[in-house]
Amino acid sequence: MISKLTSRIPTRSGLLRHSVAWFLGALVFMFVTAPFVEDMPNGSLIEAVLLTVVLGAAVLAVGDRRQTLILASVLVVPVGGARWLHHFSLHDGTYLFHITAFLVFMGFVVFHFLRFILRSPRVNSEVLCAAVATYLLLGLLWATAYALVARMVPGSFTGVAAGRPPLHGFDALYFSLITLTTVGYGYIAPVSGPARMLAMMEAVTGTMYMAVLVARLVSGFSFARSAAEETRPPGQP
């Protein structure tokens, strides 16, 4: 019974083998280099290139089906196009459009990963990479939302270094990740109602995600053991 059920469920999320792992690597690389790239003379150009690589890897990571691949390709075009247009024009309208399109696309990627994690019949490297990538994407999604709120509601955050623009870039990512992990160092603090609401939602989401993920991994391991015992020849230990 178990073997028949698992045979109908896909065990790979990406278009190519190890697509999710490549996406996770690109995402981690962008996170690690963010504070250094931001202060470089051509930092904006490098950020645009890194983001383009991450976006392309994301499309491959969710393109296990033709329909999903097409939808991801349609959603990613406005994100990349608006980011490069903003790089050359520096217009606030293109930046806001880029943020909005980015939230929609990455929300789609997170939804796809969560569905893959919850429906996967066994816990393998694909599932683990998707789980870690989803956690990092949650931080990236909220960082983008914080940047949007900082633009729409001036003074929403305190603690941003003097002379710097409203919360964005690495500052937003830093605040998002310490909120997601419920560390909360307090160097940057939300002040406005929308900013506080987002911070509360992120802290709750981060805690719930880890609890659900651990439960899912344990159940997946138990499911795999049951499947192995079912296919084991009678009398074999």
Phi and psi in degrees as GROMACS dihedral restraints (atoms count N, CA, C in turn):
[ dihedral_restraints ]
;  ai    aj    ak    al  type     phi  dphi    fc
    3     4     5     6     1   -65.0    20    10
    4     5     6     7     1   -42.5    20    10
    6     7     8     9     1   -63.2    20    10
    7     8     9    10     1   -36.2    20    10
    9    10    11    12     1   -66.9    20    10
   10    11    12    13     1   -37.5    20    10
   12    13    14    15     1   -68.1    20    10
   13    14    15    16     1   -44.9    20    10
   15    16    17    18     1   -69.5    20    10
   16    17    18    19     1   -25.2    20    10
   18    19    20    21     1   -68.8    20    10
   19    20    21    22     1   -19.4    20    10
   21    22    23    24     1   -96.7    20    10
   22    23    24    25     1    -1.5    20    10
   24    25    26    27     1  -108.4    20    10
   25    26    27    28     1   127.7    20    10
   27    28    29    30     1   -66.0    20    10
   28    29    30    31     1   143.0    20    10
   30    31    32    33     1  -108.2    20    10
   31    32    33    34     1     8.0    20    10
   33    34    35    36     1  -132.7    20    10
   34    35    36    37     1   139.1    20    10
   36    37    38    39     1   -95.8    20    10
   37    38    39    40     1   -35.4    20    10
   39    40    41    42     1   -89.6    20    10
   40    41    42    43     1   170.2    20    10
   42    43    44    45     1   -68.7    20    10
   43    44    45    46     1   -40.0    20    10
   45    46    47    48     1  -114.6    20    10
   46    47    48    49     1   165.3    20    10
   48    49    50    51     1   -65.6    20    10
   49    50    51    52     1   134.2    20    10
   51    52    53    54     1    66.9    20    10
   52    53    54    55     1    21.8    20    10
   54    55    56    57     1   -62.1    20    10
   55    56    57    58     1   -39.3    20    10
   57    58    59    60     1   -66.2    20    10
   58    59    60    61     1   -39.5    20    10
   60    61    62    63     1   -64.5    20    10
   61    62    63    64     1   -40.2    20    10
   63    64    65    66     1   -65.3    20    10
   64    65    66    67     1   -39.7    20    10
   66    67    68    69     1   -63.7    20    10
   67    68    69    70     1   -42.5    20    10
   69    70    71    72     1   -61.9    20    10
   70    71    72    73     1   -41.8    20    10
   72    73    74    75     1   -62.6    20    10
   73    74    75    76     1   -42.9    20    10
   75    76    77    78     1   -64.8    20    10
   76    77    78    79     1   -38.3    20    10
   78    79    80    81     1   -66.6    20    10
   79    80    81    82     1   -44.9    20    10
   81    82    83    84     1   -63.4    20    10
   82    83    84    85     1   -41.3    20    10
   84    85    86    87     1   -61.8    20    10
   85    86    87    88     1   -40.7    20    10
   87    88    89    90     1   -65.7    20    10
   88    89    90    91     1   -38.4    20    10
   90    91    92    93     1   -64.6    20    10
   91    92    93    94     1   -47.0    20    10
   93    94    95    96     1   -67.2    20    10
   94    95    96    97     1   -37.8    20    10
   96    97    98    99     1   -87.0    20    10
   97    98    99   100     1    -8.1    20    10
   99   100   101   102     1   -54.6    20    10
  100   101   102   103     1   -47.5    20    10
  102   103   104   105     1   -68.2    20    10
  103   104   105   106     1   -25.4    20    10
  105   106   107   108     1   -85.1    20    10
  106   107   108   109     1   -40.1    20    10
  108   109   110   111     1   -66.8    20    10
  109   110   111   112     1   -36.5    20    10
  111   112   113   114     1   -59.5    20    10
  112   113   114   115     1   -33.9    20    10
  114   115   116   117     1   -95.2    20    10
  115   116   117   118     1     2.8    20    10
  117   118   119   120     1   -76.4    20    10
  118   119   120   121     1   155.5    20    10
  120   121   122   123     1   -56.0    20    10
  121   122   123   124     1   -41.3    20    10
  123   124   125   126     1  -106.1    20    10
  124   125   126   127     1    35.5    20    10
  126   127   128   129     1   -60.6    20    10
  127   128   129   130     1   -39.4    20    10
  129   130   131   132     1   -63.2    20    10
  130   131   132   133     1   -39.9    20    10
  132   133   134   135     1   -66.5    20    10
  133   134   135   136     1   -43.5    20    10
  135   136   137   138     1   -64.6    20    10
  136   137   138   139     1   -40.2    20    10
  138   139   140   141     1   -60.9    20    10
  139   140   141   142     1   -41.4    20    10
  141   142   143   144     1   -63.6    20    10
  142   143   144   145     1   -39.8    20    10
  144   145   146   147     1   -66.3    20    10
  145   146   147   148     1   -46.8    20    10
  147   148   149   150     1   -62.0    20    10
  148   149   150   151     1   -41.6    20    10
  150   151   152   153     1   -64.0    20    10
  151   152   153   154     1   -38.8    20    10
  153   154   155   156     1   -62.1    20    10
  154   155   156   157     1   -41.1    20    10
  156   157   158   159     1   -63.2    20    10
  157   158   159   160     1   -44.2    20    10
  159   160   161   162     1   -63.8    20    10
  160   161   162   163     1   -41.4    20    10
  162   163   164   165     1   -64.0    20    10
  163   164   165   166     1   -42.6    20    10
  165   166   167   168     1   -64.1    20    10
  166   167   168   169     1   -41.1    20    10
  168   169   170   171     1   -65.7    20    10
  169   170   171   172     1   -33.6    20    10
  171   172   173   174     1   -65.7    20    10
  172   173   174   175     1   -40.5    20    10
  174   175   176   177     1   -61.3    20    10
  175   176   177   178     1   -44.3    20    10
  177   178   179   180     1   -66.2    20    10
  178   179   180   181     1   -32.8    20    10
  180   181   182   183     1   -72.4    20    10
  181   182   183   184     1   -21.8    20    10
  183   184   185   186     1  -111.2    20    10
  184   185   186   187     1     3.7    20    10
  186   187   188   189     1   -90.3    20    10
  187   188   189   190     1    44.4    20    10
  189   190   191   192     1   -72.2    20    10
  190   191   192   193     1   -24.6    20    10
  192   193   194   195     1  -121.1    20    10
  193   194   195   196     1   154.0    20    10
  195   196   197   198     1   -61.9    20    10
  196   197   198   199     1   -43.5    20    10
  198   199   200   201     1   -63.5    20    10
  199   200   201   202     1   -41.9    20    10
  201   202   203   204     1   -66.4    20    10
  202   203   204   205     1   -39.5    20    10
  204   205   206   207     1   -63.7    20    10
  205   206   207   208     1   -42.1    20    10
  207   208   209   210     1   -65.9    20    10
  208   209   210   211     1   -45.5    20    10
  210   211   212   213     1   -63.4    20    10
  211   212   213   214     1   -42.1    20    10
  213   214   215   216     1   -63.6    20    10
  214   215   216   217     1   -39.1    20    10
  216   217   218   219     1   -65.4    20    10
  217   218   219   220     1   -38.4    20    10
  219   220   221   222     1   -67.3    20    10
  220   221   222   223     1   -40.3    20    10
  222   223   224   225     1   -73.2    20    10
  223   224   225   226     1   -28.7    20    10
  225   226   227   228     1   -80.8    20    10
  226   227   228   229     1   -24.5    20    10
  228   229   230   231     1   -59.8    20    10
  229   230   231   232     1   -47.9    20    10
  231   232   233   234     1   -62.3    20    10
  232   233   234   235     1   -32.6    20    10
  234   235   236   237     1   -65.4    20    10
  235   236   237   238     1   -54.2    20    10
  237   238   239   240     1   -66.2    20    10
  238   239   240   241     1   -41.1    20    10
  240   241   242   243     1   -63.1    20    10
  241   242   243   244     1   -44.4    20    10
  243   244   245   246     1   -67.1    20    10
  244   245   246   247     1   -34.9    20    10
  246   247   248   249     1   -66.0    20    10
  247   248   249   250     1   -43.6    20    10
  249   250   251   252     1   -72.2    20    10
  250   251   252   253     1   -34.0    20    10
  252   253   254   255     1   -65.3    20    10
  253   254   255   256     1   -39.2    20    10
  255   256   257   258     1   -67.0    20    10
  256   257   258   259     1   -34.8    20    10
  258   259   260   261     1   -61.4    20    10
  259   260   261   262     1   -37.3    20    10
  261   262   263   264     1   -90.9    20    10
  262   263   264   265     1   -26.3    20    10
  264   265   266   267     1  -104.9    20    10
  265   266   267   268     1   -27.2    20    10
  267   268   269   270     1    56.1    20    10
  268   269   270   271     1    36.3    20    10
  270   271   272   273     1   -93.4    20    10
  271   272   273   274     1   137.2    20    10
  273   274   275   276     1   -62.4    20    10
  274   275   276   277     1   -33.6    20    10
  276   277   278   279     1   -62.0    20    10
  277   278   279   280     1   -42.0    20    10
  279   280   281   282     1   -68.4    20    10
  280   281   282   283     1   -33.4    20    10
  282   283   284   285     1   -66.5    20    10
  283   284   285   286     1   -45.4    20    10
  285   286   287   288     1   -65.3    20    10
  286   287   288   289     1   -38.7    20    10
  288   289   290   291     1   -66.1    20    10
  289   290   291   292     1   -39.4    20    10
  291   292   293   294     1   -61.7    20    10
  292   293   294   295     1   -44.4    20    10
  294   295   296   297     1   -62.1    20    10
  295   296   297   298     1   -45.2    20    10
  297   298   299   300     1   -63.2    20    10
  298   299   300   301     1   -46.8    20    10
  300   301   302   303     1   -64.3    20    10
  301   302   303   304     1   -35.9    20    10
  303   304   305   306     1   -64.3    20    10
  304   305   306   307     1   -42.6    20    10
  306   307   308   309     1   -61.3    20    10
  307   308   309   310     1   -41.9    20    10
  309   310   311   312     1   -65.2    20    10
  310   311   312   313     1   -47.1    20    10
  312   313   314   315     1   -66.1    20    10
  313   314   315   316     1   -47.8    20    10
  315   316   317   318     1   -68.9    20    10
  316   317   318   319     1   -30.2    20    10
  318   319   320   321     1   -61.6    20    10
  319   320   321   322     1   -39.1    20    10
  321   322   323   324     1   -64.2    20    10
  322   323   324   325     1   -42.0    20    10
  324   325   326   327     1   -64.3    20    10
  325   326   327   328     1   -43.7    20    10
  327   328   329   330     1   -61.4    20    10
  328   329   330   331     1   -43.7    20    10
  330   331   332   333     1   -60.0    20    10
  331   332   333   334     1   -43.3    20    10
  333   334   335   336     1   -64.6    20    10
  334   335   336   337     1   -43.3    20    10
  336   337   338   339     1   -63.9    20    10
  337   338   339   340     1   -43.6    20    10
  339   340   341   342     1   -62.2    20    10
  340   341   342   343     1   -41.5    20    10
  342   343   344   345     1   -64.2    20    10
  343   344   345   346     1   -40.0    20    10
  345   346   347   348     1   -65.1    20    10
  346   347   348   349     1   -43.1    20    10
  348   349   350   351     1   -63.8    20    10
  349   350   351   352     1   -43.5    20    10
  351   352   353   354     1   -74.1    20    10
  352   353   354   355     1   -28.0    20    10
  354   355   356   357     1   -98.1    20    10
  355   356   357   358     1    -9.2    20    10
  357   358   359   360     1   -65.8    20    10
  358   359   360   361     1   133.7    20    10
  360   361   362   363     1   -74.4    20    10
  361   362   363   364     1   -17.0    20    10
  363   364   365   366     1  -147.3    20    10
  364   365   366   367     1   158.5    20    10
  366   367   368   369     1   -93.0    20    10
  367   368   369   370     1   109.3    20    10
  369   370   371   372     1  -127.3    20    10
  370   371   372   373     1  -170.8    20    10
  372   373   374   375     1   -63.9    20    10
  373   374   375   376     1   -33.2    20    10
  375   376   377   378     1   -62.8    20    10
  376   377   378   379     1   -44.2    20    10
  378   379   380   381     1   -65.7    20    10
  379   380   381   382     1   -43.4    20    10
  381   382   383   384     1   -64.8    20    10
  382   383   384   385     1   -43.0    20    10
  384   385   386   387     1   -64.1    20    10
  385   386   387   388     1   -40.9    20    10
  387   388   389   390     1   -64.5    20    10
  388   389   390   391     1   -37.2    20    10
  390   391   392   393     1   -66.0    20    10
  391   392   393   394     1   -45.2    20    10
  393   394   395   396     1   -66.8    20    10
  394   395   396   397     1   -42.5    20    10
  396   397   398   399     1   -62.2    20    10
  397   398   399   400     1   -39.7    20    10
  399   400   401   402     1   -63.1    20    10
  400   401   402   403     1   -40.9    20    10
  402   403   404   405     1   -62.8    20    10
  403   404   405   406     1   -44.3    20    10
  405   406   407   408     1   -67.0    20    10
  406   407   408   409     1   -36.5    20    10
  408   409   410   411     1   -66.3    20    10
  409   410   411   412     1   -34.2    20    10
  411   412   413   414     1   -60.6    20    10
  412   413   414   415     1   -42.7    20    10
  414   415   416   417     1   -63.9    20    10
  415   416   417   418     1   -39.0    20    10
  417   418   419   420     1   -69.1    20    10
  418   419   420   421     1   -38.4    20    10
  420   421   422   423     1   -62.3    20    10
  421   422   423   424     1   -46.9    20    10
  423   424   425   426     1   -68.4    20    10
  424   425   426   427     1   -34.6    20    10
  426   427   428   429     1   -60.4    20    10
  427   428   429   430     1   -41.0    20    10
  429   430   431   432     1   -66.1    20    10
  430   431   432   433     1   -40.5    20    10
  432   433   434   435     1   -64.9    20    10
  433   434   435   436     1   -38.1    20    10
  435   436   437   438     1   -63.2    20    10
  436   437   438   439     1   -42.3    20    10
  438   439   440   441     1   -62.2    20    10
  439   440   441   442     1   -38.0    20    10
  441   442   443   444     1   -66.5    20    10
  442   443   444   445     1   -44.6    20    10
  444   445   446   447     1   -64.2    20    10
  445   446   447   448     1   -39.4    20    10
  447   448   449   450     1   -61.9    20    10
  448   449   450   451     1   -33.0    20    10
  450   451   452   453     1   -77.9    20    10
  451   452   453   454     1   -40.6    20    10
  453   454   455   456     1   -78.1    20    10
  454   455   456   457     1   -33.4    20    10
  456   457   458   459     1  -125.1    20    10
  457   458   459   460     1    89.9    20    10
  459   460   461   462     1   -58.1    20    10
  460   461   462   463     1   142.9    20    10
  462   463   464   465     1    79.8    20    10
  463   464   465   466     1    18.8    20    10
  465   466   467   468     1   -73.4    20    10
  466   467   468   469     1   -19.7    20    10
  468   469   470   471     1  -132.4    20    10
  469   470   471   472     1   142.3    20    10
  471   472   473   474     1  -111.9    20    10
  472   473   474   475     1   158.2    20    10
  474   475   476   477     1    98.5    20    10
  475   476   477   478     1    -4.6    20    10
  477   478   479   480     1   -70.9    20    10
  478   479   480   481     1   137.3    20    10
  480   481   482   483     1   -55.3    20    10
  481   482   483   484     1   142.5    20    10
  483   484   485   486     1   -62.0    20    10
  484   485   486   487     1   141.0    20    10
  486   487   488   489     1    85.8    20    10
  487   488   489   490     1    -5.6    20    10
  489   490   491   492     1   -94.5    20    10
  490   491   492   493     1   153.4    20    10
  492   493   494   495     1   -68.3    20    10
  493   494   495   496     1   173.9    20    10
  495   496   497   498     1   -52.5    20    10
  496   497   498   499     1   159.0    20    10
  498   499   500   501     1   -45.7    20    10
  499   500   501   502     1   119.7    20    10
  501   502   503   504     1  -163.3    20    10
  502   503   504   505     1   177.9    20    10
  504   505   506   507     1    56.8    20    10
  505   506   507   508     1  -134.9    20    10
  507   508   509   510     1   -67.6    20    10
  508   509   510   511     1   -32.8    20    10
  510   511   512   513     1   -59.7    20    10
  511   512   513   514     1   -44.4    20    10
  513   514   515   516     1   -65.8    20    10
  514   515   516   517     1   -40.0    20    10
  516   517   518   519     1   -66.1    20    10
  517   518   519   520     1   -41.4    20    10
  519   520   521   522     1   -60.8    20    10
  520   521   522   523     1   -49.4    20    10
  522   523   524   525     1   -64.0    20    10
  523   524   525   526     1   -37.5    20    10
  525   526   527   528     1   -65.2    20    10
  526   527   528   529     1   -45.2    20    10
  528   529   530   531     1   -70.2    20    10
  529   530   531   532     1   -37.4    20    10
  531   532   533   534     1   -72.7    20    10
  532   533   534   535     1   -23.0    20    10
  534   535   536   537     1   -78.7    20    10
  535   536   537   538     1   -41.0    20    10
  537   538   539   540     1   -61.1    20    10
  538   539   540   541     1   -38.9    20    10
  540   541   542   543     1   -86.8    20    10
  541   542   543   544     1     2.1    20    10
  543   544   545   546     1    57.5    20    10
  544   545   546   547     1    29.0    20    10
  546   547   548   549     1   -76.3    20    10
  547   548   549   550     1   -52.7    20    10
  549   550   551   552     1    58.1    20    10
  550   551   552   553     1    67.2    20    10
  552   553   554   555     1   -64.7    20    10
  553   554   555   556     1   -30.0    20    10
  555   556   557   558     1    91.9    20    10
  556   557   558   559     1     3.1    20    10
  558   559   560   561     1   -64.5    20    10
  559   560   561   562     1   -39.2    20    10
  561   562   563   564     1  -115.2    20    10
  562   563   564   565     1   131.4    20    10
  564   565   566   567     1  -130.6    20    10
  565   566   567   568     1   140.6    20    10
  567   568   569   570     1   -76.5    20    10
  568   569   570   571     1   140.8    20    10
  570   571   572   573     1  -117.5    20    10
  571   572   573   574     1   -47.9    20    10
  573   574   575   576     1   -74.0    20    10
  574   575   576   577     1   162.6    20    10
  576   577   578   579     1   -58.9    20    10
  577   578   579   580     1   -50.2    20    10
  579   580   581   582     1   -59.8    20    10
  580   581   582   583     1   -38.6    20    10
  582   583   584   585     1   -66.4    20    10
  583   584   585   586     1   -42.4    20    10
  585   586   587   588     1   -66.3    20    10
  586   587   588   589     1   -38.8    20    10
  588   589   590   591     1   -61.7    20    10
  589   590   591   592     1   -44.1    20    10
  591   592   593   594     1   -63.1    20    10
  592   593   594   595     1   -41.1    20    10
  594   595   596   597     1   -64.2    20    10
  595   596   597   598     1   -41.4    20    10
  597   598   599   600     1   -63.3    20    10
  598   599   600   601     1   -45.1    20    10
  600   601   602   603     1   -62.6    20    10
  601   602   603   604     1   -38.7    20    10
  603   604   605   606     1   -68.0    20    10
  604   605   606   607     1   -42.3    20    10
  606   607   608   609     1   -62.0    20    10
  607   608   609   610     1   -42.9    20    10
  609   610   611   612     1   -66.6    20    10
  610   611   612   613     1   -42.2    20    10
  612   613   614   615     1   -62.9    20    10
  613   614   615   616     1   -42.8    20    10
  615   616   617   618     1   -61.6    20    10
  616   617   618   619     1   -42.3    20    10
  618   619   620   621     1   -67.1    20    10
  619   620   621   622     1   -45.8    20    10
  621   622   623   624     1   -65.8    20    10
  622   623   624   625     1   -37.5    20    10
  624   625   626   627     1   -62.1    20    10
  625   626   627   628     1   -44.7    20    10
  627   628   629   630     1   -64.7    20    10
  628   629   630   631     1   -39.6    20    10
  630   631   632   633     1   -65.2    20    10
  631   632   633   634     1   -45.9    20    10
  633   634   635   636     1   -66.7    20    10
  634   635   636   637     1   -38.2    20    10
  636   637   638   639     1   -63.7    20    10
  637   638   639   640     1   -45.7    20    10
  639   640   641   642     1   -61.0    20    10
  640   641   642   643     1   -43.4    20    10
  642   643   644   645     1   -62.1    20    10
  643   644   645   646     1   -39.7    20    10
  645   646   647   648     1   -66.7    20    10
  646   647   648   649     1   -42.4    20    10
  648   649   650   651     1   -65.0    20    10
  649   650   651   652     1   -39.5    20    10
  651   652   653   654     1   -65.6    20    10
  652   653   654   655     1   -44.5    20    10
  654   655   656   657     1   -65.7    20    10
  655   656   657   658     1   -36.8    20    10
  657   658   659   660     1   -64.6    20    10
  658   659   660   661     1   -38.6    20    10
  660   661   662   663     1   -66.2    20    10
  661   662   663   664     1   -40.7    20    10
  663   664   665   666     1   -65.8    20    10
  664   665   666   667     1   -38.9    20    10
  666   667   668   669     1   -63.6    20    10
  667   668   669   670     1   -41.8    20    10
  669   670   671   672     1   -64.7    20    10
  670   671   672   673     1   -38.6    20    10
  672   673   674   675     1   -65.0    20    10
  673   674   675   676     1   -40.3    20    10
  675   676   677   678     1   -64.1    20    10
  676   677   678   679     1   -39.8    20    10
  678   679   680   681     1   -65.4    20    10
  679   680   681   682     1   -38.5    20    10
  681   682   683   684     1   -66.7    20    10
  682   683   684   685     1   -39.9    20    10
  684   685   686   687     1   -67.7    20    10
  685   686   687   688     1   -31.8    20    10
  687   688   689   690     1   -68.1    20    10
  688   689   690   691     1   -37.9    20    10
  690   691   692   693     1   -87.4    20    10
  691   692   693   694     1    -4.7    20    10
  693   694   695   696     1   -73.6    20    10
  694   695   696   697     1   134.2    20    10
  696   697   698   699     1   -59.7    20    10
  697   698   699   700     1   146.2    20    10
  699   700   701   702     1   -58.6    20    10
  700   701   702   703     1   137.2    20    10
  702   703   704   705     1    86.9    20    10
  703   704   705   706     1   -11.5    20    10
  705   706   707   708     1   -85.1    20    10
  706   707   708   709     1   130.2    20    10
